[in-house]
Amino acid sequence: MTIYIASDHRGFVAKEALKKYLVDSAYTVRDLGNDHYDENDDYPSFAIAVVKKVSADPDSKGILLCGSGVGVDIVANKFKGIRSSLCFSPDQAYAARYDDDVNVLSLPAEYINEEGLKKITSTWLQTPFSNIEKHTRRLSEMRDLGAENP
């Protein structure tokens, strides 16, 4: 599984630390930006780059960071086939994967310390989707929304 990761300037330091943690944990990581700190960059372009890769490769996952996590989460959820969740705790990350098969994790770099980000990410990556009927039914209902709301 490939993990695509990106952030704007507000998430840059946290992204770099999280990327190192993931590589050290033997994950395949592709950094889609920013590759340097730029206080004038904008999160949409980085979020778009990640979700396009995740959309094209259903076996991959995406991780997005910005200051609050909200902006990247909003952008990610505008794309077909993407289920992004803004997570503040390992329990929330577990539920996002187990119940909703979330394929993009959005993180608030300015609200959670490095260790917390690692715990959330680790939980999210290690949790499988439940495949319980009620959860698969709900995912189907969500997929159908795109056809009704062009």
Secondary structure, DSSP 4 states (H G I P E B T S, - for coil): -EEEEEE-GGGHHHHHHHHHHHHHTT-EEEE-S-SS--TT--HHHHHHHHHHHHHH-TT-EEEEEESSSHHHHHHHTTSTT--EEE-SSHHHHHHHHHHH---EEEEETTTS-HHHHHHHHHHHHHPPP---HHHHHHHHHHHHHHHH--
